[in-house]
Amino acid sequence: MGEHKVGTKEEWREARNALREREKELDRLSEELAEQRRALPWVRVEKEYRLATDAGPKTLPELFEGRSQLLIYHLMFGPNYSGGACPGCSGLADHLDGAVVHLNHRDVTLTCVSRAPLDMIQAYKRRMGWRFPWASAHGSEFPSDFGFALTPEQIRTIPQVAEMVADPPEFLTSWAEAVGTDLEDGLQEGPGWNVFALEDGVVYHTYSLQPPDRNMVAPYYYQLLDQTPRGRVREMDAVRHDEY
């Protein structure tokens, strides 16, 4: 594990008490942020979107499945991904099946959305053993309208993205190899959360969350790893995905 401090129980207790005060501060701030998030203005969704699902084509209101809140995770899986979905998104998706029933009981429908065609999604879903709803936005403007997909032109003209494609760090090169496409094509997809409300037959956009907020789009097990001495070991991130 490398170098680490060793101390007495008394030293540990003193340090732990100091840390606990910081953790309480974080809890209070998290509650304040949650209240501020819920207070955001709602934006009416004017355009009609139609996505492909296991039950056939569905509009955005139909994705709510009779509930008033819709939580969507934009899972990075593009039409040209020959190796499978994004390993990081797959790590997050591994935790969704257990959450679905609890969200449903709280008037929330959860679904993933990707731009890959439905048959690719269904095949990968079987491969991973997932059961949560997962819709295809192939041919739909839904991901791009909400900032979760880029055009090839945007890839080349957004300075930060163009720089990553021109001189990619090693982890991005490995990522592109894992999903089975070139980096420019792969980065057209974007991960993150999109939240909607349905009221009196009208759909409203209430919240979105995208990188660089890594904690909010990271797999749940990161929260568990944060409690361990070694924390998040980057080279282990893709292990779960590579096992399949």
Backbone as CSV, one residue per row, in Angstrom:
resi,resn,N_x,N_y,N_z,CA_x,CA_y,CA_z,C_x,C_y,C_z
1,MET,0.812,-1.218,0.000,0.000,0.000,0.000,0.845,1.268,0.000
2,GLY,2.162,1.137,0.155,3.016,2.311,0.204,3.109,2.882,1.603
3,GLU,3.632,4.109,1.702,3.831,4.730,3.004,2.503,5.213,3.587
4,HIS,2.335,5.003,4.888,1.171,5.510,5.583,1.536,5.738,7.043
5,LYS,0.801,6.611,7.680,1.092,6.948,9.069,0.561,5.868,10.004
6,VAL,1.341,5.521,10.992,0.924,4.584,12.037,0.913,5.330,13.360
7,GLY,-0.167,5.174,14.108,-0.266,5.895,15.379,-0.972,5.084,16.438
8,THR,-1.202,5.700,17.577,-1.884,5.045,18.693,-3.396,5.183,18.527
9,LYS,-4.159,4.453,19.360,-5.615,4.578,19.326,-6.042,6.000,19.653
10,GLU,-5.327,6.628,20.583,-5.678,7.991,20.975,-5.463,8.956,19.807
11,GLU,-4.351,8.777,19.088,-4.082,9.642,17.933,-5.125,9.426,16.835
12,TRP,-5.498,8.155,16.654,-6.528,7.847,15.651,-7.850,8.499,16.029
13,ARG,-8.222,8.393,17.315,-9.500,8.933,17.770,-9.538,10.452,17.601
14,GLU,-8.445,11.116,17.910,-8.386,12.571,17.769,-8.528,12.975,16.299
15,ALA,-7.808,12.269,15.417,-7.888,12.568,13.986,-9.270,12.237,13.433
16,ARG,-9.844,11.139,13.942,-11.175,10.740,13.456,-12.233,11.749,13.879
17,ASN,-12.145,12.290,15.073,-13.103,13.290,15.532,-13.011,14.564,14.695
18,ALA,-11.776,14.937,14.345,-11.593,16.120,13.501,-12.203,15.886,12.118
19,LEU,-12.002,14.691,11.587,-12.569,14.354,10.286,-14.097,14.324,10.339
20,ARG,-14.649,13.837,11.454,-16.098,13.755,11.592,-16.739,15.145,11.490
21,GLU,-16.083,16.152,12.027,-16.606,17.513,11.924,-16.652,17.972,10.472
22,ARG,-15.616,17.625,9.702,-15.603,17.963,8.271,-16.704,17.215,7.531
23,GLU,-16.932,15.954,7.912,-17.978,15.163,7.270,-19.360,15.745,7.559
24,LYS,-19.551,16.266,8.777,-20.823,16.906,9.104,-21.033,18.160,8.266
25,GLU,-19.942,18.900,8.036,-20.029,20.087,7.185,-20.450,19.696,5.775
26,LEU,-19.877,18.597,5.279,-20.221,18.122,3.941,-21.682,17.692,3.873
27,ASP,-22.170,17.032,4.909,-23.576,16.620,4.949,-24.500,17.833,4.891
28,ARG,-24.157,18.858,5.665,-24.995,20.066,5.672,-24.996,20.731,4.299
29,LEU,-23.820,20.790,3.683,-23.718,21.400,2.360,-24.486,20.581,1.329
30,SER,-24.424,19.257,1.440,-25.150,18.387,0.507,-26.653,18.620,0.603
31,GLU,-27.150,18.806,1.840,-28.576,19.076,2.024,-28.963,20.423,1.418
32,GLU,-28.094,21.420,1.588,-28.368,22.738,1.013,-28.395,22.659,-0.512
33,LEU,-27.451,21.922,-1.097,-27.394,21.779,-2.549,-28.623,21.043,-3.073
34,ALA,-29.078,20.030,-2.342,-30.269,19.298,-2.752,-31.487,20.218,-2.777
35,GLU,-31.600,21.085,-1.779,-32.712,22.033,-1.744,-32.615,23.014,-2.915
36,GLN,-31.404,23.487,-3.194,-31.205,24.415,-4.306,-31.503,23.723,-5.637
37,ARG,-31.159,22.463,-5.744,-31.425,21.686,-6.960,-32.928,21.562,-7.185
38,ARG,-33.667,21.271,-6.121,-35.116,21.117,-6.248,-35.811,22.447,-6.560
39,ALA,-35.141,23.551,-6.243,-35.732,24.868,-6.458,-35.465,25.425,-7.857
40,LEU,-34.729,24.696,-8.679,-34.451,25.169,-10.035,-35.763,25.340,-10.813
41,PRO,-35.832,26.328,-11.699,-37.044,26.489,-12.516,-37.201,25.329,-13.499
42,TRP,-38.461,24.944,-13.746,-38.736,23.884,-14.710,-38.844,24.495,-16.109
43,VAL,-38.364,23.749,-17.102,-38.431,24.210,-18.492,-39.319,23.255,-19.288
44,ARG,-40.343,23.788,-19.882,-41.275,22.959,-20.654,-40.577,22.363,-21.874
45,VAL,-40.781,21.078,-22.114,-40.221,20.400,-23.289,-41.237,20.512,-24.410
46,GLU,-40.899,21.290,-25.418,-41.835,21.558,-26.507,-41.760,20.503,-27.610
47,LYS,-40.559,19.996,-27.875,-40.387,19.060,-28.984,-40.872,17.663,-28.603
48,GLU,-41.391,16.952,-29.575,-41.810,15.577,-29.329,-40.684,14.627,-29.706
49,TYR,-40.318,13.766,-28.777,-39.264,12.778,-29.007,-39.886,11.386,-28.977
50,ARG,-39.330,10.506,-29.776,-39.802,9.124,-29.808,-38.570,8.212,-29.738
51,LEU,-38.534,7.359,-28.711,-37.400,6.464,-28.495,-37.845,5.016,-28.657
52,ALA,-36.914,4.160,-29.039,-37.204,2.738,-29.212,-36.982,2.016,-27.888
53,THR,-37.965,1.204,-27.476,-37.861,0.443,-26.228,-38.225,-1.010,-26.489
54,ASP,-38.048,-1.851,-25.486,-38.418,-3.267,-25.614,-39.914,-3.422,-25.894
55,ALA,-40.708,-2.451,-25.458,-42.162,-2.507,-25.642,-42.617,-1.735,-26.876
56,GLY,-41.691,-1.334,-27.733,-42.027,-0.573,-28.922,-41.680,0.900,-28.765
57,PRO,-41.930,1.705,-29.799,-41.620,3.135,-29.728,-42.401,3.828,-28.615
58,LYS,-41.734,4.736,-27.907,-42.401,5.489,-26.840,-42.009,6.953,-26.921
59,THR,-42.979,7.808,-26.624,-42.693,9.233,-26.518,-42.097,9.495,-25.131
60,LEU,-41.606,10.702,-24.930,-41.037,11.050,-23.625,-42.071,10.913,-22.507
61,PRO,-43.318,11.399,-22.683,-44.310,11.195,-21.616,-44.569,9.714,-21.327
62,GLU,-44.523,8.880,-22.339,-44.787,7.455,-22.142,-43.672,6.770,-21.366
63,LEU,-42.464,7.333,-21.408,-41.357,6.752,-20.648,-41.580,6.863,-19.147
64,PHE,-42.450,7.785,-18.705,-42.735,7.945,-17.279,-43.458,6.732,-16.704
65,GLU,-44.127,5.969,-17.539,-44.852,4.756,-17.121,-45.831,5.028,-15.977
66,GLY,-46.559,6.130,-16.079,-47.591,6.441,-15.101,-47.098,7.172,-13.863
67,ARG,-45.816,7.425,-13.767,-45.269,8.167,-12.617,-45.059,9.624,-13.007
68,SER,-44.715,10.459,-12.035,-44.601,11.894,-12.313,-43.162,12.369,-12.458
69,GLN,-42.192,11.495,-12.204,-40.787,11.878,-12.296,-40.018,10.850,-13.123
70,LEU,-39.112,11.351,-13.961,-38.329,10.478,-14.849,-36.856,10.787,-14.690
71,LEU,-36.088,9.770,-14.345,-34.650,9.890,-14.145,-33.955,9.102,-15.249
72,ILE,-33.204,9.790,-16.097,-32.545,9.154,-17.238,-31.031,9.220,-17.071
73,TYR,-30.393,8.059,-17.263,-28.930,8.064,-17.343,-28.540,7.888,-18.807
74,HIS,-27.798,8.848,-19.331,-27.306,8.759,-20.705,-26.036,7.904,-20.706
75,LEU,-26.226,6.654,-21.062,-25.156,5.661,-21.028,-24.395,5.705,-22.345
76,MET,-23.092,5.882,-22.280,-22.270,6.038,-23.483,-22.175,4.715,-24.254
77,PHE,-22.977,4.621,-25.303,-22.986,3.446,-26.170,-23.424,3.935,-27.544
78,GLY,-22.445,4.205,-28.404,-22.737,4.763,-29.706,-23.015,3.710,-30.757
79,PRO,-23.563,4.110,-31.890,-23.889,3.175,-32.969,-22.681,2.396,-33.490
80,ASN,-21.479,2.981,-33.358,-20.279,2.334,-33.888,-19.405,1.688,-32.814
81,TYR,-19.939,1.520,-31.611,-19.186,0.866,-30.542,-19.242,-0.657,-30.765
82,SER,-18.201,-1.235,-31.299,-18.227,-2.675,-31.588,-17.818,-3.533,-30.391
83,GLY,-17.206,-2.924,-29.378,-16.737,-3.693,-28.233,-17.685,-3.684,-27.042
84,GLY,-18.687,-2.827,-27.071,-19.612,-2.714,-25.945,-19.706,-1.283,-25.471
85,ALA,-20.506,-1.056,-24.449,-20.704,0.287,-23.907,-19.474,0.737,-23.122
86,CYS,-19.458,2.011,-22.779,-18.369,2.601,-21.995,-18.153,1.807,-20.698
87,PRO,-16.907,1.414,-20.393,-16.647,0.665,-19.159,-17.071,1.411,-17.901
88,GLY,-16.840,2.718,-17.859,-17.236,3.482,-16.682,-18.742,3.520,-16.512
89,CYS,-19.464,3.755,-17.613,-20.931,3.740,-17.562,-21.442,2.358,-17.184
90,SER,-20.759,1.325,-17.666,-21.177,-0.041,-17.339,-21.006,-0.311,-15.847
91,GLY,-19.949,0.239,-15.264,-19.742,0.081,-13.824,-20.861,0.729,-13.033
92,LEU,-21.310,1.899,-13.501,-22.443,2.549,-12.840,-23.715,1.732,-13.042
93,ALA,-23.932,1.264,-14.270,-25.164,0.543,-14.592,-25.283,-0.759,-13.817
94,ASP,-24.167,-1.336,-13.397,-24.210,-2.558,-12.600,-25.023,-2.387,-11.320
95,HIS,-25.202,-1.141,-10.863,-25.888,-0.879,-9.598,-27.346,-0.459,-9.780
96,LEU,-27.808,-0.355,-11.009,-29.132,0.220,-11.227,-30.284,-0.737,-10.954
97,ASP,-30.109,-2.028,-11.231,-31.218,-2.965,-11.069,-31.793,-2.932,-9.655
98,GLY,-30.923,-2.878,-8.668,-31.394,-2.867,-7.289,-32.102,-1.583,-6.904
99,ALA,-31.799,-0.499,-7.632,-32.392,0.800,-7.291,-33.771,0.995,-7.901
100,VAL,-34.063,0.277,-8.996,-35.295,0.535,-9.751,-36.541,0.429,-8.884
101,VAL,-36.679,-0.664,-8.137,-37.905,-0.871,-7.362,-38.071,0.207,-6.296
102,HIS,-36.986,0.648,-5.677,-37.069,1.678,-4.642,-37.469,3.027,-5.245
103,LEU,-36.936,3.341,-6.434,-37.310,4.579,-7.105,-38.772,4.540,-7.537
104,ASN,-39.187,3.393,-8.077,-40.584,3.260,-8.508,-41.555,3.506,-7.369
105,HIS,-41.223,3.026,-6.177,-42.097,3.214,-5.022,-42.108,4.666,-4.548
106,ARG,-41.200,5.459,-5.082,-41.140,6.879,-4.723,-41.523,7.756,-5.908
107,ASP,-42.345,7.205,-6.794,-42.905,7.957,-7.913,-41.833,8.392,-8.913
108,VAL,-40.799,7.581,-9.071,-39.722,7.880,-10.016,-39.518,6.688,-10.951
109,THR,-39.501,6.961,-12.237,-39.151,5.941,-13.224,-37.718,6.172,-13.663
110,LEU,-36.924,5.111,-13.673,-35.535,5.202,-14.112,-35.357,4.444,-15.417
111,THR,-34.650,5.046,-16.337,-34.287,4.358,-17.574,-32.943,4.867,-18.058
112,CYS,-32.243,4.042,-18.798,-31.040,4.492,-19.488,-31.415,4.804,-20.932
113,VAL,-30.643,5.669,-21.548,-30.827,6.011,-22.958,-29.457,6.046,-23.621
114,SER,-29.356,5.437,-24.804,-28.120,5.455,-25.592,-28.464,5.657,-27.052
115,ARG,-27.471,6.071,-27.839,-27.706,6.295,-29.263,-27.495,5.029,-30.097
116,ALA,-27.022,3.958,-29.486,-26.897,2.698,-30.216,-28.289,2.191,-30.595
117,PRO,-28.410,1.470,-31.719,-29.705,0.878,-32.081,-30.178,-0.096,-31.013
118,LEU,-31.484,-0.323,-30.976,-32.070,-1.140,-29.915,-31.520,-2.559,-29.901
119,ASP,-31.258,-3.160,-31.070,-30.754,-4.532,-31.070,-29.376,-4.627,-30.434
120,MET,-28.532,-3.599,-30.610,-27.223,-3.576,-29.952,-27.387,-3.449,-28.440
121,ILE,-28.322,-2.598,-28.026,-28.584,-2.411,-26.601,-29.077,-3.709,-25.979
122,GLN,-30.004,-4.371,-26.622,-30.558,-5.607,-26.088,-29.491,-6.691,-25.965
123,ALA,-28.607,-6.775,-26.957,-27.545,-7.782,-26.917,-26.579,-7.505,-25.770
124,TYR,-26.216,-6.253,-25.593,-25.282,-5.915,-24.519,-25.938,-6.079,-23.151
125,LYS,-27.219,-5.777,-23.090,-27.962,-5.938,-21.843,-27.985,-7.405,-21.420
126,ARG,-28.186,-8.297,-22.375,-28.142,-9.734,-22.067,-26.741,-10.144,-21.639
127,ARG,-25.759,-9.623,-22.313,-24.360,-9.940,-21.994,-24.016,-9.556,-20.557
128,MET,-24.536,-8.426,-20.111,-24.223,-7.928,-18.783,-25.188,-8.427,-17.709
129,GLY,-26.296,-9.036,-18.116,-27.264,-9.553,-17.151,-28.120,-8.486,-16.501
130,TRP,-28.331,-7.363,-17.197,-29.108,-6.260,-16.642,-30.594,-6.416,-16.952
131,ARG,-31.458,-5.812,-16.097,-32.896,-5.877,-16.296,-33.556,-4.491,-16.355
132,PHE,-32.851,-3.440,-15.983,-33.448,-2.106,-15.946,-33.852,-1.648,-17.358
133,PRO,-34.822,-0.736,-17.465,-35.231,-0.218,-18.776,-34.076,0.519,-19.461
134,TRP,-33.990,0.339,-20.777,-32.907,0.960,-21.545,-33.432,1.234,-22.938
135,ALA,-33.564,2.498,-23.293,-34.146,2.900,-24.567,-33.075,3.355,-25.547
136,SER,-33.395,3.227,-26.829,-32.499,3.683,-27.888,-32.975,5.018,-28.440
137,ALA,-32.040,5.975,-28.529,-32.324,7.271,-29.134,-31.700,7.347,-30.518
138,HIS,-31.476,6.178,-31.132,-30.865,6.142,-32.464,-31.737,6.917,-33.454
139,GLY,-31.139,7.901,-34.122,-31.880,8.719,-35.071,-32.681,9.841,-34.443
140,SER,-32.646,9.955,-33.132,-33.389,11.006,-32.425,-32.457,12.154,-32.038
141,GLU,-32.999,13.351,-31.964,-32.225,14.519,-31.547,-32.212,14.682,-30.029
142,PHE,-32.865,13.767,-29.331,-33.004,13.895,-27.882,-31.655,14.050,-27.162
143,PRO,-30.651,13.168,-27.396,-29.382,13.340,-26.673,-28.686,14.656,-26.989
144,SER,-28.641,15.038,-28.268,-27.932,16.261,-28.636,-28.655,17.507,-28.149
145,ASP,-29.993,17.482,-28.154,-30.749,18.645,-27.693,-30.485,18.956,-26.225
146,PHE,-30.135,17.928,-25.441,-29.892,18.133,-24.013,-28.403,18.058,-23.650
147,GLY,-27.536,18.096,-24.669,-26.098,18.196,-24.418,-25.396,16.894,-24.122
148,PHE,-26.006,15.756,-24.516,-25.381,14.470,-24.240,-24.860,13.785,-25.502
149,ALA,-24.751,14.525,-26.587,-24.168,13.991,-27.815,-23.584,15.154,-28.604
150,LEU,-22.440,14.922,-29.228,-21.769,15.926,-30.036,-21.736,15.479,-31.496
151,THR,-21.766,16.445,-32.395,-21.608,16.147,-33.814,-20.113,16.049,-34.124
152,PRO,-19.736,15.412,-35.255,-18.316,15.391,-35.643,-17.724,16.794,-35.743
153,GLU,-18.537,17.756,-36.210,-18.056,19.137,-36.320,-17.737,19.718,-34.946
154,GLN,-18.601,19.430,-33.965,-18.353,19.915,-32.609,-17.108,19.275,-32.014
155,ILE,-16.895,17.999,-32.302,-15.691,17.311,-31.819,-14.441,18.043,-32.288
156,ARG,-14.466,18.532,-33.512,-13.286,19.172,-34.099,-13.148,20.636,-33.708
157,THR,-14.256,21.268,-33.315,-14.206,22.709,-33.060,-14.202,23.088,-31.586
158,ILE,-14.615,22.181,-30.695,-14.529,22.472,-29.257,-13.083,22.245,-28.824
159,PRO,-12.371,23.294,-28.406,-10.924,23.186,-28.165,-10.516,22.037,-27.247
160,GLN,-11.210,21.875,-26.092,-10.806,20.839,-25.141,-10.966,19.442,-25.735
161,VAL,-12.064,19.237,-26.480,-12.321,17.928,-27.072,-11.350,17.671,-28.225
162,ALA,-11.166,18.667,-29.083,-10.253,18.518,-30.219,-8.835,18.209,-29.740
163,GLU,-8.434,18.839,-28.639,-7.097,18.591,-28.088,-6.965,17.161,-27.583
164,MET,-8.020,16.639,-26.939,-7.977,15.263,-26.447,-7.880,14.265,-27.594
165,VAL,-8.571,14.554,-28.692,-8.530,13.658,-29.847,-7.176,13.716,-30.528
166,ALA,-6.608,14.914,-30.635,-5.327,15.084,-31.313,-4.173,14.488,-30.518
167,ASP,-4.223,14.637,-29.201,-3.151,14.122,-28.344,-3.762,13.448,-27.121
168,PRO,-4.347,12.266,-27.315,-5.108,11.632,-26.221,-4.211,11.070,-25.127
169,PRO,-4.619,11.227,-23.861,-3.904,10.553,-22.773,-4.092,9.041,-22.910
170,GLU,-3.246,8.297,-22.249,-3.260,6.842,-22.401,-4.596,6.229,-22.009
171,PHE,-5.218,6.741,-20.954,-6.475,6.128,-20.501,-7.574,6.282,-21.543
172,LEU,-7.559,7.387,-22.328,-8.561,7.565,-23.367,-8.318,6.630,-24.549
173,THR,-7.052,6.395,-24.856,-6.726,5.445,-25.921,-7.204,4.054,-25.544
174,SER,-6.964,3.670,-24.288,-7.423,2.363,-23.804,-8.941,2.286,-23.803
175,TRP,-9.586,3.399,-23.450,-11.047,3.439,-23.435,-11.607,3.212,-24.833
176,ALA,-11.040,3.882,-25.835,-11.514,3.727,-27.215,-11.341,2.291,-27.689
177,GLU,-10.249,1.661,-27.300,-10.030,0.263,-27.666,-11.080,-0.627,-27.006
178,ALA,-11.446,-0.312,-25.767,-12.421,-1.131,-25.042,-13.809,-1.071,-25.679
179,VAL,-14.215,0.120,-26.144,-15.542,0.242,-26.735,-15.541,-0.114,-28.214
180,GLY,-14.365,-0.221,-28.800,-14.268,-0.694,-30.173,-14.566,0.334,-31.235
181,THR,-14.069,1.557,-31.042,-14.241,2.583,-32.068,-13.096,3.576,-31.952
182,ASP,-12.972,4.463,-32.939,-11.928,5.476,-32.835,-12.367,6.555,-31.859
183,LEU,-11.405,7.276,-31.337,-11.670,8.216,-30.254,-12.613,9.339,-30.686
184,GLU,-12.453,9.855,-31.892,-13.301,10.945,-32.354,-14.767,10.516,-32.396
185,ASP,-15.008,9.300,-32.870,-16.370,8.798,-32.901,-16.872,8.514,-31.481
186,GLY,-16.011,7.925,-30.655,-16.425,7.548,-29.304,-16.819,8.728,-28.449
187,LEU,-16.130,9.841,-28.609,-16.396,11.003,-27.769,-17.609,11.805,-28.224
188,GLN,-18.282,11.350,-29.265,-19.543,11.992,-29.627,-20.624,11.706,-28.586
189,GLU,-20.435,10.641,-27.810,-21.392,10.297,-26.760,-21.001,10.985,-25.457
190,GLY,-21.999,11.340,-24.662,-21.729,11.965,-23.375,-22.495,11.283,-22.257
191,PRO,-21.852,11.076,-21.092,-22.539,10.449,-19.963,-23.188,11.486,-19.054
192,GLY,-24.125,11.051,-18.252,-24.694,11.951,-17.255,-26.167,11.672,-17.013
193,TRP,-26.745,12.478,-16.122,-28.134,12.310,-15.700,-28.998,13.430,-16.257
194,ASN,-30.229,13.080,-16.603,-31.212,14.025,-17.097,-32.507,13.759,-16.339
195,VAL,-33.156,14.800,-15.833,-34.327,14.615,-14.979,-35.507,15.407,-15.529
196,PHE,-36.683,14.765,-15.503,-37.897,15.376,-16.039,-39.055,15.180,-15.062
197,ALA,-40.032,16.066,-15.165,-41.265,15.949,-14.392,-42.442,15.990,-15.355
198,LEU,-43.510,15.272,-15.007,-44.734,15.244,-15.808,-45.870,15.782,-14.961
199,GLU,-46.472,16.872,-15.436,-47.552,17.510,-14.682,-48.651,17.974,-15.643
200,ASP,-49.871,17.479,-15.421,-51.014,17.830,-16.266,-50.730,17.545,-17.740
201,GLY,-50.044,16.439,-17.983,-49.766,16.027,-19.348,-48.604,16.732,-20.013
202,VAL,-47.955,17.635,-19.304,-46.827,18.400,-19.859,-45.521,17.917,-19.234
203,VAL,-44.503,17.701,-20.081,-43.187,17.285,-19.604,-42.311,18.520,-19.393
204,TYR,-41.646,18.542,-18.243,-40.721,19.632,-17.917,-39.333,19.061,-17.657
205,HIS,-38.319,19.770,-18.143,-36.932,19.420,-17.815,-36.560,20.135,-16.530
206,THR,-36.100,19.390,-15.529,-35.847,19.983,-14.216,-34.374,20.014,-13.820
207,TYR,-33.547,19.104,-14.377,-32.163,19.028,-13.908,-31.329,18.186,-14.873
208,SER,-30.057,18.516,-15.002,-29.088,17.705,-15.737,-27.779,17.696,-14.976
209,LEU,-27.051,16.604,-15.116,-25.751,16.497,-14.461,-24.788,15.787,-15.399
210,GLN,-23.671,16.448,-15.682,-22.673,15.914,-16.597,-21.287,16.087,-15.999
211,PRO,-20.276,15.353,-16.540,-18.913,15.597,-16.094,-18.583,17.074,-16.284
212,PRO,-17.661,17.637,-15.505,-16.624,16.941,-14.731,-16.994,16.528,-13.309
213,ASP,-18.272,16.570,-12.935,-18.660,16.107,-11.605,-18.581,14.584,-11.570
214,ARG,-17.399,14.046,-11.292,-17.144,12.613,-11.383,-17.897,11.820,-10.323
215,ASN,-18.086,12.404,-9.139,-18.741,11.655,-8.073,-20.193,11.326,-8.411
216,MET,-20.887,12.256,-9.068,-22.299,12.066,-9.316,-22.582,11.128,-10.481
217,VAL,-21.604,10.900,-11.357,-21.813,9.972,-12.464,-20.975,8.711,-12.280
218,ALA,-20.312,8.591,-11.141,-19.458,7.434,-10.886,-20.271,6.266,-10.329
219,PRO,-19.759,5.046,-10.495,-20.425,3.881,-9.904,-20.543,4.020,-8.390
220,TYR,-21.590,3.414,-7.818,-21.808,3.500,-6.380,-20.632,2.941,-5.590
221,TYR,-19.963,1.917,-6.154,-18.885,1.299,-5.379,-17.731,2.264,-5.136
222,TYR,-17.675,3.380,-5.883,-16.657,4.395,-5.584,-16.839,4.940,-4.175
223,GLN,-18.117,5.084,-3.750,-18.376,5.574,-2.397,-17.851,4.587,-1.355
224,LEU,-17.912,3.299,-1.683,-17.362,2.290,-0.782,-15.843,2.337,-0.797
225,LEU,-15.273,2.490,-2.002,-13.810,2.551,-2.106,-13.246,3.767,-1.378
226,ASP,-14.008,4.858,-1.336,-13.540,6.064,-0.659,-13.340,5.844,0.839
227,GLN,-13.897,4.768,1.381,-13.729,4.463,2.801,-12.514,3.575,3.063
228,THR,-11.885,3.084,2.002,-10.763,2.159,2.167,-9.435,2.903,2.123
229,PRO,-8.363,2.303,2.675,-7.071,2.982,2.726,-6.509,3.363,1.355
230,ARG,-6.729,2.528,0.337,-6.172,2.820,-0.970,-7.088,3.682,-1.820
231,GLY,-8.354,3.761,-1.449,-9.281,4.595,-2.203,-9.539,4.057,-3.595
232,ARG,-9.719,4.964,-4.531,-10.027,4.583,-5.908,-8.727,4.332,-6.676
233,VAL,-8.473,3.093,-6.983,-7.271,2.744,-7.742,-7.651,2.716,-9.215
234,ARG,-7.164,3.664,-9.983,-7.620,3.870,-11.352,-7.429,2.643,-12.234
235,GLU,-6.317,1.935,-12.060,-6.055,0.819,-12.961,-7.043,-0.324,-12.764
236,MET,-7.867,-0.274,-11.697,-8.844,-1.329,-11.465,-10.217,-0.972,-12.024
237,ASP,-10.381,0.245,-12.562,-11.696,0.717,-12.976,-12.375,-0.186,-14.005
238,ALA,-11.589,-0.754,-14.920,-12.186,-1.509,-16.020,-12.292,-3.004,-15.779
239,VAL,-11.922,-3.468,-14.581,-11.891,-4.898,-14.327,-13.262,-5.536,-14.546
240,ARG,-14.307,-4.924,-13.979,-15.658,-5.503,-14.074,-16.081,-5.646,-15.537
241,HIS,-15.789,-4.628,-16.329,-16.185,-4.647,-17.743,-15.417,-5.702,-18.513
242,ASP,-14.137,-5.836,-18.239,-13.309,-6.767,-19.004,-13.594,-8.227,-18.696
243,GLU,-14.319,-8.484,-17.608,-14.616,-9.867,-17.273,-15.642,-10.479,-18.223
244,TYR,-16.352,-9.638,-18.978,-17.428,-10.134,-19.821,-16.950,-10.330,-21.250
